[in-house]
């Protein structure tokens, strides 16, 4: 069964990058080595993988990636820190 990963990278400028892949090690290597000069992370290296979640269904992974991309920083940080219980309260304090 194929696995898909939604991941969050912490960039050197302290911004977050969220993506999806079917090979987390390869994709992190591609970001870290700057294989794509047009990628958001290219000028923000070095990077740190701070979160990843695996999915068996690509559609669920895509939906989760899109959801995270719409979140504000506080919600992303709660996710990165493993504070899933804070997400509902953070959603109520401001629009995502």
Buried (B, 14 or more C-beta within 10 A) or exposed (E): EEBBBBBBBBBEEEEBBBBBBEEBEEBBEBBBEBEEEEBBBEEBBEBEBBBBBEBEEEEEBBEBBEEBBEBEEBBBBBBEEEEEEBBEEBBEEEEE
